[in-house]
Amino acid sequence: SEILGGLMRGIKYWPLDWQQQAKDQVNGILEFIVSIPEMESAGAWASALRFGIFDRHPTRVSWLMQSLFDNFPPYHKDTNSTLLCRRMALLKPIINELSWRGSPLQ
């Protein structure tokens, strides 16, 4: 998880073709992470994802948000509740980290 967070943090310094290759690798890893039906490691992965996007503009990490929100299968009746909780546990710190760019709701 720590290597993934560092990779996400450092790819901004790479050439564009390397960045795309790294993003594809990260998306493959994320697909695996979301599909694991256990909650013990969700906190470590969520921390790594949050570190990877720390203090970055949301447009710079839109590829990650698109992957987490759009590319993974939505809820359906055959989905395990543990998988849904794991997905929410991974998304919560990311949304909190990106909230500094939004205006407060009143």
Phi and psi restraints in degrees (value plus and minus 20) as a CYANA .aco file:
   2 GLU   PHI     -88.4   -48.4
   2 GLU   PSI     -56.2   -16.2
   3 ILE   PHI     -85.6   -45.6
   3 ILE   PSI     -60.6   -20.6
   4 LEU   PHI     -83.4   -43.4
   4 LEU   PSI     -63.4   -23.4
   5 GLY   PHI     -81.2   -41.2
   5 GLY   PSI     -62.9   -22.9
   6 GLY   PHI     -86.0   -46.0
   6 GLY   PSI     -57.8   -17.8
   7 LEU   PHI     -83.1   -43.1
   7 LEU   PSI     -65.2   -25.2
   8 MET   PHI     -83.4   -43.4
   8 MET   PSI     -54.4   -14.4
   9 ARG   PHI     -93.3   -53.3
   9 ARG   PSI     -54.6   -14.6
  10 GLY   PHI    -114.0   -74.0
  10 GLY   PSI     -32.5     7.5
  11 ILE   PHI     -88.5   -48.5
  11 ILE   PSI     -34.7     5.3
  12 LYS   PHI     -86.0   -46.0
  12 LYS   PSI     -36.4     3.6
  13 TYR   PHI    -114.2   -74.2
  13 TYR   PSI     -22.8    17.2
  14 TRP   PHI    -111.2   -71.2
  14 TRP   PSI     141.5   181.5
  15 PRO   PHI     -82.8   -42.8
  15 PRO   PSI     136.7   176.7
  16 LEU   PHI     -79.7   -39.7
  16 LEU   PSI     -58.6   -18.6
  17 ASP   PHI     -88.1   -48.1
  17 ASP   PSI     -55.6   -15.6
  18 TRP   PHI     -88.1   -48.1
  18 TRP   PSI     -58.8   -18.8
  19 GLN   PHI     -79.1   -39.1
  19 GLN   PSI     -64.9   -24.9
  20 GLN   PHI     -84.4   -44.4
  20 GLN   PSI     -59.8   -19.8
  21 GLN   PHI     -83.1   -43.1
  21 GLN   PSI     -62.5   -22.5
  22 ALA   PHI     -86.4   -46.4
  22 ALA   PSI     -60.1   -20.1
  23 LYS   PHI     -83.0   -43.0
  23 LYS   PSI     -60.3   -20.3
  24 ASP   PHI     -82.9   -42.9
  24 ASP   PSI     -60.7   -20.7
  25 GLN   PHI     -85.4   -45.4
  25 GLN   PSI     -63.4   -23.4
  26 VAL   PHI     -82.3   -42.3
  26 VAL   PSI     -62.7   -22.7
  27 ASN   PHI     -81.9   -41.9
  27 ASN   PSI     -58.3   -18.3
  28 GLY   PHI     -84.3   -44.3
  28 GLY   PSI     -61.0   -21.0
  29 ILE   PHI     -86.4   -46.4
  29 ILE   PSI     -61.2   -21.2
  30 LEU   PHI     -84.1   -44.1
  30 LEU   PSI     -57.7   -17.7
  31 GLU   PHI     -81.3   -41.3
  31 GLU   PSI     -60.4   -20.4
  32 PHE   PHI     -87.8   -47.8
  32 PHE   PSI     -63.1   -23.1
  33 ILE   PHI     -81.2   -41.2
  33 ILE   PSI     -64.0   -24.0
  34 VAL   PHI     -88.2   -48.2
  34 VAL   PSI     -47.8    -7.8
  35 SER   PHI    -106.1   -66.1
  35 SER   PSI     -24.2    15.8
  36 ILE   PHI     -96.7   -56.7
  36 ILE   PSI     101.9   141.9
  37 PRO   PHI    -106.5   -66.5
  37 PRO   PSI      36.4    76.4
  38 GLU   PHI    -167.6  -127.6
  38 GLU   PSI     135.4   175.4
  39 MET   PHI    -127.5   -87.5
  39 MET   PSI     -26.9    13.1
  40 GLU   PHI     -82.2   -42.2
  40 GLU   PSI     -58.0   -18.0
  41 SER   PHI    -118.0   -78.0
  41 SER   PSI     -18.6    21.4
  42 ALA   PHI     -81.3   -41.3
  42 ALA   PSI     -57.4   -17.4
  43 GLY   PHI     -84.9   -44.9
  43 GLY   PSI     -60.7   -20.7
  44 ALA   PHI     -86.0   -46.0
  44 ALA   PSI     -62.8   -22.8
  45 TRP   PHI     -87.5   -47.5
  45 TRP   PSI     -59.6   -19.6
  46 ALA   PHI     -83.0   -43.0
  46 ALA   PSI     -60.7   -20.7
  47 SER   PHI     -83.7   -43.7
  47 SER   PSI     -59.7   -19.7
  48 ALA   PHI     -85.7   -45.7
  48 ALA   PSI     -62.4   -22.4
  49 LEU   PHI     -85.4   -45.4
  49 LEU   PSI     -59.4   -19.4
  50 ARG   PHI     -85.4   -45.4
  50 ARG   PSI     -61.0   -21.0
  51 PHE   PHI     -81.9   -41.9
  51 PHE   PSI     -59.4   -19.4
  52 GLY   PHI     -83.1   -43.1
  52 GLY   PSI     -47.2    -7.2
  53 ILE   PHI    -131.5   -91.5
  53 ILE   PSI     -12.4    27.6
  54 PHE   PHI     -75.6   -35.6
  54 PHE   PSI     108.1   148.1
  55 ASP   PHI      37.2    77.2
  55 ASP   PSI      13.4    53.4
  56 ARG   PHI    -131.9   -91.9
  56 ARG   PSI     127.8   167.8
  57 HIS   PHI     -89.4   -49.4
  57 HIS   PSI     120.5   160.5
  58 PRO   PHI     -76.3   -36.3
  58 PRO   PSI     -50.2   -10.2
  59 THR   PHI     -89.4   -49.4
  59 THR   PSI     -45.1    -5.1
  60 ARG   PHI     -95.0   -55.0
  60 ARG   PSI     -41.1    -1.1
  61 VAL   PHI    -137.5   -97.5
  61 VAL   PSI       2.4    42.4
  62 SER   PHI     -83.2   -43.2
  62 SER   PSI     -50.7   -10.7
  63 TRP   PHI     -82.2   -42.2
  63 TRP   PSI     -56.4   -16.4
  64 LEU   PHI     -91.5   -51.5
  64 LEU   PSI     -64.3   -24.3
  65 MET   PHI     -84.1   -44.1
  65 MET   PSI     -61.3   -21.3
  66 GLN   PHI     -81.6   -41.6
  66 GLN   PSI     -61.0   -21.0
  67 SER   PHI     -84.5   -44.5
  67 SER   PSI     -64.9   -24.9
  68 LEU   PHI     -92.0   -52.0
  68 LEU   PSI     -54.4   -14.4
  69 PHE   PHI    -111.6   -71.6
  69 PHE   PSI     -57.1   -17.1
  70 ASP   PHI    -122.5   -82.5
  70 ASP   PSI     -58.2   -18.2
  71 ASN   PHI    -102.6   -62.6
  71 ASN   PSI     -38.0     2.0
  72 PHE   PHI    -110.7   -70.7
  72 PHE   PSI     127.0   167.0
  73 PRO   PHI     -83.2   -43.2
  73 PRO   PSI     119.9   159.9
  74 PRO   PHI     -94.1   -54.1
  74 PRO   PSI     154.5   194.5
  75 TYR   PHI     -85.6   -45.6
  75 TYR   PSI     118.1   158.1
  76 HIS   PHI    -165.7  -125.7
  76 HIS   PSI     152.0   192.0
  77 LYS   PHI     -82.9   -42.9
  77 LYS   PSI     -41.2    -1.2
  78 ASP   PHI    -111.1   -71.1
  78 ASP   PSI     -19.6    20.4
  79 THR   PHI     -97.9   -57.9
  79 THR   PSI     116.0   156.0
  80 ASN   PHI     -92.0   -52.0
  80 ASN   PSI     117.7   157.7
  81 SER   PHI     -84.9   -44.9
  81 SER   PSI     -48.4    -8.4
  82 THR   PHI     -84.8   -44.8
  82 THR   PSI     -58.7   -18.7
  83 LEU   PHI     -84.8   -44.8
  83 LEU   PSI     -58.8   -18.8
  84 LEU   PHI     -86.2   -46.2
  84 LEU   PSI     -62.5   -22.5
  85 CYS   PHI     -84.6   -44.6
  85 CYS   PSI     -59.2   -19.2
  86 ARG   PHI     -83.4   -43.4
  86 ARG   PSI     -64.5   -24.5
  87 ARG   PHI     -81.2   -41.2
  87 ARG   PSI     -63.5   -23.5
  88 MET   PHI     -86.2   -46.2
  88 MET   PSI     -57.0   -17.0
  89 ALA   PHI     -85.2   -45.2
  89 ALA   PSI     -52.1   -12.1
  90 LEU   PHI     -97.0   -57.0
  90 LEU   PSI     -52.9   -12.9
  91 LEU   PHI    -100.9   -60.9
  91 LEU   PSI     -52.4   -12.4
  92 LYS   PHI     -76.9   -36.9
  92 LYS   PSI     -71.3   -31.3
  93 PRO   PHI     -85.7   -45.7
  93 PRO   PSI     -49.9    -9.9
  94 ILE   PHI     -88.9   -48.9
  94 ILE   PSI     -64.0   -24.0
  95 ILE   PHI     -84.7   -44.7
  95 ILE   PSI     -60.7   -20.7
  96 ASN   PHI     -81.9   -41.9
  96 ASN   PSI     -60.2   -20.2
  97 GLU   PHI     -86.4   -46.4
  97 GLU   PSI     -56.7   -16.7
  98 LEU   PHI    -104.2   -64.2
  98 LEU   PSI     -25.1    14.9
  99 SER   PHI     -88.5   -48.5
  99 SER   PSI     -38.3     1.7
 100 TRP   PHI     -84.4   -44.4
 100 TRP   PSI     -40.5    -0.5
 101 ARG   PHI    -106.3   -66.3
 101 ARG   PSI     -35.5     4.5
 102 GLY   PHI    -112.0   -72.0
 102 GLY   PSI     141.1   181.1
 103 SER   PHI    -105.0   -65.0
 103 SER   PSI     130.4   170.4
 104 PRO   PHI     -88.5   -48.5
 104 PRO   PSI     125.7   165.7
 105 LEU   PHI    -107.6   -67.6
 105 LEU   PSI     111.4   151.4
